[in-house]
C-alpha cells in the first residue's frame, strides 16, 4: 500500500453511527408500560426507563447486537 503524508494515527478508532427511530406506536406502548409501573413504584419505573434509553442509544453504534426485525423485508432501510 502506498504511503501518504496524511496517515491516520494508529490509535484512532472510527465509529459509524446509525439513526435510531422509535415509531409512534412504540412510544405509546413505552409510555403505557412506564405509567403502569410508576403506579406501584415510581423510582423503579424511572430506573427502568433510564436503562431502556441507554440501551436504545447504544443501538446507534452497535445495531448488530439486535437481530433484524421480521418487518425488515418490507422497507428499504434495515429494521432492528
N, C-alpha and C positions, 0 to 999 in steps of 0.2 A: 504494500500500500504506500503510495507516495506521501511524503511528509508535507505538512503545511505549516506555515508560520503562525497559523491560528489553531493550535492544538487545544483540545478540551483538557481541563485538569483531570488527573487520574481519579481523584476522589469525588468528582462531580456525579450526581445522581439525577437522572431525568425521570420526571414523574408526569405521566399523562393523566388528565382528569376527564371524567365523563359527566354529563348532566344527569342529575337525579331529579325526577319529577314525580310528585305524588298527584294522582288524579283526584278529582272532586269526591268521588265515592270513597276512596281510600281515606281521605281527610275526614269525611263524615264518620266513617267507621272508627277511625282513631279517636276522634272526639267523643264518640259514644262509649268506647272502652274506657277512656280516661274518666269521663263523668261517672260511669258506673263504679269504677274502682275508687274514685275520690269520695263517694258517699260513705264508704266504710273506713277508708284510710287515705286521707289527702296526701300525707307525706309519702306513702308507698306509691301512690299514683304519680306523684311528681317525679320520684326517682325512676319509676318505670318509663315515663315519658322522656326523661333525660337520657336513659340508656337507649331508647328507641332512636332518638335524634342523633346520638353519637354513632350508632350502627348505620343509620341512613347516610350520614355524612361520609362514613368510611367507604361506602359504595362508589363514591366519585373517584377514588383512587384504586380500589380493589373490587371492581364489579365481578370479577371471575370467582369470588368467594361464594356467590349465589348461582344457582342453576338458571338456565334460560326459562322464561315463563312459557306456559303452554300456548299463550296467545301470540308468541313471538313470530310465527309464520304469517300472521295476518297483517303485519305492518312492515314498513321499510326500515325502521330502526330496531335495534336489538332491545328486547324487553327482558328484564330480570326481576 
